């Protein structure tokens, strides 16, 4: 799943828990609020 360059600043806990077959996530180039 590619979510790169989407202006994401955070992702809630458990946001992808239901995607049991998910193998990779790409969050590159988002302005994270760490």
PDB file of N, CA, C, O and CB in Angstrom:
ATOM      1  N   UNK A   1       0.863  -1.169   0.000  1.00  0.00           N
ATOM      2  CA  UNK A   1       0.000   0.000   0.000  1.00  0.00           C
ATOM      3  C   UNK A   1       0.903   1.223   0.000  1.00  0.00           C
ATOM      4  O   UNK A   1       1.740   1.380   0.889  1.00  0.00           O
ATOM      5  CB  UNK A   1      -0.978   0.003   1.230  1.00  0.00           C
ATOM      6  N   UNK A   2       0.742   2.069  -0.969  1.00  0.00           N
ATOM      7  CA  UNK A   2       1.565   3.270  -1.083  1.00  0.00           C
ATOM      8  C   UNK A   2       0.748   4.489  -0.670  1.00  0.00           C
ATOM      9  O   UNK A   2      -0.246   4.833  -1.308  1.00  0.00           O
ATOM     10  CB  UNK A   2       2.104   3.438  -2.527  1.00  0.00           C
ATOM     11  N   UNK A   3       1.178   5.121   0.390  1.00  0.00           N
ATOM     12  CA  UNK A   3       0.548   6.354   0.872  1.00  0.00           C
ATOM     13  C   UNK A   3       1.557   7.487   0.880  1.00  0.00           C
ATOM     14  O   UNK A   3       1.488   8.385   1.719  1.00  0.00           O
ATOM     15  CB  UNK A   3      -0.044   6.155   2.283  1.00  0.00           C
ATOM     16  N   UNK A   4       2.485   7.444  -0.048  1.00  0.00           N
ATOM     17  CA  UNK A   4       3.521   8.472  -0.098  1.00  0.00           C
ATOM     18  C   UNK A   4       2.992   9.754  -0.716  1.00  0.00           C
ATOM     19  O   UNK A   4       2.086   9.739  -1.549  1.00  0.00           O
ATOM     20  CB  UNK A   4       4.728   7.974  -0.884  1.00  0.00           C
ATOM     21  N   UNK A   5       3.574  10.852  -0.290  1.00  0.00           N
ATOM     22  CA  UNK A   5       3.248  12.199  -0.773  1.00  0.00           C
ATOM     23  C   UNK A   5       1.740  12.473  -0.658  1.00  0.00           C
ATOM     24  O   UNK A   5       1.106  12.896  -1.625  1.00  0.00           O
ATOM     25  CB  UNK A   5       3.711  12.371  -2.242  1.00  0.00           C
ATOM     26  N   UNK A   6       1.178  12.228   0.521  1.00  0.00           N
ATOM     27  CA  UNK A   6      -0.249  12.449   0.757  1.00  0.00           C
ATOM     28  C   UNK A   6      -0.540  13.449   1.859  1.00  0.00           C
ATOM     29  O   UNK A   6      -1.681  13.561   2.309  1.00  0.00           O
ATOM     30  CB  UNK A   6      -0.907  11.157   1.089  1.00  0.00           C
ATOM     31  N   UNK A   7       0.477  14.179   2.300  1.00  0.00           N
ATOM     32  CA  UNK A   7       0.329  15.177   3.359  1.00  0.00           C
ATOM     33  C   UNK A   7      -0.138  14.568   4.685  1.00  0.00           C
ATOM     34  O   UNK A   7      -0.744  15.257   5.506  1.00  0.00           O
ATOM     35  CB  UNK A   7      -0.649  16.247   2.920  1.00  0.00           C
ATOM     36  N   UNK A   8       0.144  13.277   4.893  1.00  0.00           N
ATOM     37  CA  UNK A   8      -0.192  12.646   6.167  1.00  0.00           C
ATOM     38  C   UNK A   8       0.698  13.211   7.259  1.00  0.00           C
ATOM     39  O   UNK A   8       1.903  13.373   7.065  1.00  0.00           O
ATOM     40  CB  UNK A   8      -0.044  11.107   6.083  1.00  0.00           C
ATOM     41  N   UNK A   9       0.105  13.509   8.406  1.00  0.00           N
ATOM     42  CA  UNK A   9       0.877  13.995   9.542  1.00  0.00           C
ATOM     43  C   UNK A   9       0.873  12.985  10.683  1.00  0.00           C
ATOM     44  O   UNK A   9       1.745  13.016  11.551  1.00  0.00           O
ATOM     45  CB  UNK A   9       0.325  15.332  10.024  1.00  0.00           C
ATOM     46  N   UNK A  10      -0.102  12.099  10.677  1.00  0.00           N
ATOM     47  CA  UNK A  10      -0.172  11.057  11.701  1.00  0.00           C
ATOM     48  C   UNK A  10      -1.093   9.944  11.203  1.00  0.00           C
ATOM     49  O   UNK A  10      -1.863  10.127  10.260  1.00  0.00           O
ATOM     50  CB  UNK A  10      -0.681  11.636  13.066  1.00  0.00           C
ATOM     51  N   UNK A  11      -0.994   8.806  11.850  1.00  0.00           N
ATOM     52  CA  UNK A  11      -1.859   7.663  11.549  1.00  0.00           C
ATOM     53  C   UNK A  11      -2.323   7.110  12.895  1.00  0.00           C
ATOM     54  O   UNK A  11      -1.491   6.811  13.752  1.00  0.00           O
ATOM     55  CB  UNK A  11      -1.106   6.554  10.680  1.00  0.00           C
ATOM     56  N   UNK A  12      -3.619   6.969  13.095  1.00  0.00           N
ATOM     57  CA  UNK A  12      -4.117   6.474  14.380  1.00  0.00           C
ATOM     58  C   UNK A  12      -3.675   5.029  14.641  1.00  0.00           C
ATOM     59  O   UNK A  12      -3.521   4.238  13.710  1.00  0.00           O
ATOM     60  CB  UNK A  12      -5.646   6.566  14.422  1.00  0.00           C
ATOM     61  N   UNK A  13      -3.476   4.703  15.904  1.00  0.00           N
ATOM     62  CA  UNK A  13      -3.171   3.328  16.280  1.00  0.00           C
ATOM     63  C   UNK A  13      -4.236   2.393  15.728  1.00  0.00           C
ATOM     64  O   UNK A  13      -5.430   2.675  15.830  1.00  0.00           O
ATOM     65  CB  UNK A  13      -3.067   3.189  17.811  1.00  0.00           C
ATOM     66  N   UNK A  14      -3.810   1.293  15.153  1.00  0.00           N
ATOM     67  CA  UNK A  14      -4.740   0.284  14.654  1.00  0.00           C
ATOM     68  C   UNK A  14      -5.359   0.589  13.306  1.00  0.00           C
ATOM     69  O   UNK A  14      -6.240  -0.143  12.857  1.00  0.00           O
ATOM     70  CB  UNK A  14      -5.815   0.095  15.629  1.00  0.00           C
ATOM     71  N   UNK A  15      -4.919   1.655  12.648  1.00  0.00           N
ATOM     72  CA  UNK A  15      -5.534   2.072  11.383  1.00  0.00           C
ATOM     73  C   UNK A  15      -5.488   0.983  10.315  1.00  0.00           C
ATOM     74  O   UNK A  15      -6.346   0.942   9.434  1.00  0.00           O
ATOM     75  CB  UNK A  15      -4.846   3.316  10.861  1.00  0.00           C
ATOM     76  N   UNK A  16      -4.501   0.108  10.388  1.00  0.00           N
ATOM     77  CA  UNK A  16      -4.346  -0.916   9.357  1.00  0.00           C
ATOM     78  C   UNK A  16      -4.524  -2.334   9.901  1.00  0.00           C
ATOM     79  O   UNK A  16      -4.212  -3.306   9.213  1.00  0.00           O
ATOM     80  CB  UNK A  16      -2.986  -0.789   8.711  1.00  0.00           C
ATOM     81  N   UNK A  17      -5.015  -2.453  11.113  1.00  0.00           N
ATOM     82  CA  UNK A  17      -5.183  -3.767  11.741  1.00  0.00           C
ATOM     83  C   UNK A  17      -6.092  -4.705  10.957  1.00  0.00           C
ATOM     84  O   UNK A  17      -5.874  -5.917  10.959  1.00  0.00           O
ATOM     85  CB  UNK A  17      -5.730  -3.596  13.126  1.00  0.00           C
ATOM     86  N   UNK A  18      -7.083  -4.176  10.301  1.00  0.00           N
ATOM     87  CA  UNK A  18      -8.032  -5.036   9.579  1.00  0.00           C
ATOM     88  C   UNK A  18      -7.495  -5.499   8.223  1.00  0.00           C
ATOM     89  O   UNK A  18      -8.105  -6.353   7.579  1.00  0.00           O
ATOM     90  CB  UNK A  18      -9.347  -4.299   9.376  1.00  0.00           C
ATOM     91  N   UNK A  19      -6.380  -4.956   7.791  1.00  0.00           N
ATOM     92  CA  UNK A  19      -5.783  -5.342   6.510  1.00  0.00           C
ATOM     93  C   UNK A  19      -4.808  -6.495   6.743  1.00  0.00           C
ATOM     94  O   UNK A  19      -3.593  -6.316   6.668  1.00  0.00           O
ATOM     95  CB  UNK A  19      -5.059  -4.130   5.839  1.00  0.00           C
ATOM     96  N   UNK A  20      -5.346  -7.659   7.021  1.00  0.00           N
ATOM     97  CA  UNK A  20      -4.531  -8.802   7.451  1.00  0.00           C
ATOM     98  C   UNK A  20      -3.581  -9.312   6.372  1.00  0.00           C
ATOM     99  O   UNK A  20      -2.581  -9.950   6.700  1.00  0.00           O
ATOM    100  CB  UNK A  20      -5.427  -9.925   7.887  1.00  0.00           C
ATOM    101  N   UNK A  21      -3.862  -9.052   5.105  1.00  0.00           N
ATOM    102  CA  UNK A  21      -2.992  -9.509   4.025  1.00  0.00           C
ATOM    103  C   UNK A  21      -2.009  -8.435   3.558  1.00  0.00           C
ATOM    104  O   UNK A  21      -1.284  -8.640   2.584  1.00  0.00           O
ATOM    105  CB  UNK A  21      -3.829  -9.968   2.857  1.00  0.00           C
ATOM    106  N   UNK A  22      -1.982  -7.321   4.230  1.00  0.00           N
ATOM    107  CA  UNK A  22      -1.085  -6.234   3.868  1.00  0.00           C
ATOM    108  C   UNK A  22       0.368  -6.643   4.126  1.00  0.00           C
ATOM    109  O   UNK A  22       0.710  -7.065   5.231  1.00  0.00           O
ATOM    110  CB  UNK A  22      -1.439  -4.954   4.656  1.00  0.00           C
ATOM    111  N   UNK A  23       1.207  -6.520   3.121  1.00  0.00           N
ATOM    112  CA  UNK A  23       2.607  -6.916   3.254  1.00  0.00           C
ATOM    113  C   UNK A  23       3.545  -5.729   3.424  1.00  0.00           C
ATOM    114  O   UNK A  23       4.517  -5.825   4.173  1.00  0.00           O
ATOM    115  CB  UNK A  23       3.027  -7.717   2.054  1.00  0.00           C
ATOM    116  N   UNK A  24       3.280  -4.613   2.749  1.00  0.00           N
ATOM    117  CA  UNK A  24       4.155  -3.450   2.855  1.00  0.00           C
ATOM    118  C   UNK A  24       3.334  -2.166   2.884  1.00  0.00           C
ATOM    119  O   UNK A  24       2.247  -2.081   2.313  1.00  0.00           O
ATOM    120  CB  UNK A  24       5.156  -3.419   1.690  1.00  0.00           C
ATOM    121  N   UNK A  25       3.887  -1.181   3.562  1.00  0.00           N
ATOM    122  CA  UNK A  25       3.331   0.171   3.599  1.00  0.00           C
ATOM    123  C   UNK A  25       4.429   1.138   3.209  1.00  0.00           C
ATOM    124  O   UNK A  25       5.568   1.000   3.656  1.00  0.00           O
ATOM    125  CB  UNK A  25       2.750   0.518   5.010  1.00  0.00           C
ATOM    126  N   UNK A  26       4.100   2.113   2.382  1.00  0.00           N
ATOM    127  CA  UNK A  26       5.068   3.133   2.001  1.00  0.00           C
ATOM    128  C   UNK A  26       4.488   4.497   2.381  1.00  0.00           C
ATOM    129  O   UNK A  26       3.488   4.942   1.818  1.00  0.00           O
ATOM    130  CB  UNK A  26       5.401   3.061   0.464  1.00  0.00           C
ATOM    131  N   UNK A  27       5.136   5.147   3.348  1.00  0.00           N
ATOM    132  CA  UNK A  27       4.703   6.454   3.839  1.00  0.00           C
ATOM    133  C   UNK A  27       5.711   7.551   3.539  1.00  0.00           C
ATOM    134  O   UNK A  27       5.687   8.604   4.176  1.00  0.00           O
ATOM    135  CB  UNK A  27       4.454   6.391   5.325  1.00  0.00           C
ATOM    136  N   UNK A  28       6.589   7.321   2.584  1.00  0.00           N
ATOM    137  CA  UNK A  28       7.646   8.295   2.290  1.00  0.00           C
ATOM    138  C   UNK A  28       7.083   9.664   1.914  1.00  0.00           C
ATOM    139  O   UNK A  28       5.996   9.782   1.347  1.00  0.00           O
ATOM    140  CB  UNK A  28       8.529   7.781   1.163  1.00  0.00           C
ATOM    141  N   UNK A  29       7.858  10.686   2.247  1.00  0.00           N
ATOM    142  CA  UNK A  29       7.616  12.072   1.824  1.00  0.00           C
ATOM    143  C   UNK A  29       6.303  12.655   2.337  1.00  0.00           C
ATOM    144  O   UNK A  29       5.636  13.414   1.633  1.00  0.00           O
ATOM    145  CB  UNK A  29       7.631  12.148   0.329  1.00  0.00           C
ATOM    146  N   UNK A  30       5.937  12.299   3.557  1.00  0.00           N
ATOM    147  CA  UNK A  30       4.803  12.917   4.229  1.00  0.00           C
ATOM    148  C   UNK A  30       5.334  13.784   5.368  1.00  0.00           C
ATOM    149  O   UNK A  30       6.360  13.450   5.961  1.00  0.00           O
ATOM    150  CB  UNK A  30       3.800  11.838   4.759  1.00  0.00           C
ATOM    151  N   UNK A  31       4.654  14.894   5.686  1.00  0.00           N
ATOM    152  CA  UNK A  31       5.127  15.812   6.733  1.00  0.00           C
ATOM    153  C   UNK A  31       4.724  15.330   8.130  1.00  0.00           C
ATOM    154  O   UNK A  31       3.813  15.896   8.733  1.00  0.00           O
ATOM    155  CB  UNK A  31       4.573  17.224   6.490  1.00  0.00           C
ATOM    156  N   UNK A  32       5.382  14.305   8.645  1.00  0.00           N
ATOM    157  CA  UNK A  32       5.018  13.690   9.921  1.00  0.00           C
ATOM    158  C   UNK A  32       5.127  14.652  11.083  1.00  0.00           C
ATOM    159  O   UNK A  32       6.061  15.450  11.165  1.00  0.00           O
ATOM    160  CB  UNK A  32       5.883  12.493  10.182  1.00  0.00           C
ATOM    161  N   UNK A  33       4.163  14.568  11.979  1.00  0.00           N
ATOM    162  CA  UNK A  33       4.153  15.335  13.219  1.00  0.00           C
ATOM    163  C   UNK A  33       4.591  14.386  14.330  1.00  0.00           C
ATOM    164  O   UNK A  33       3.769  13.748  14.988  1.00  0.00           O
ATOM    165  CB  UNK A  33       2.728  15.961  13.512  1.00  0.00           C
ATOM    166  N   UNK A  34       5.908  14.309  14.522  1.00  0.00           N
ATOM    167  CA  UNK A  34       6.475  13.341  15.493  1.00  0.00           C
ATOM    168  C   UNK A  34       6.596  13.931  16.869  1.00  0.00           C
ATOM    169  O   UNK A  34       7.050  13.256  17.793  1.00  0.00           O
ATOM    170  CB  UNK A  34       7.841  12.859  15.038  1.00  0.00           C
TER     171      UNK A  34
END
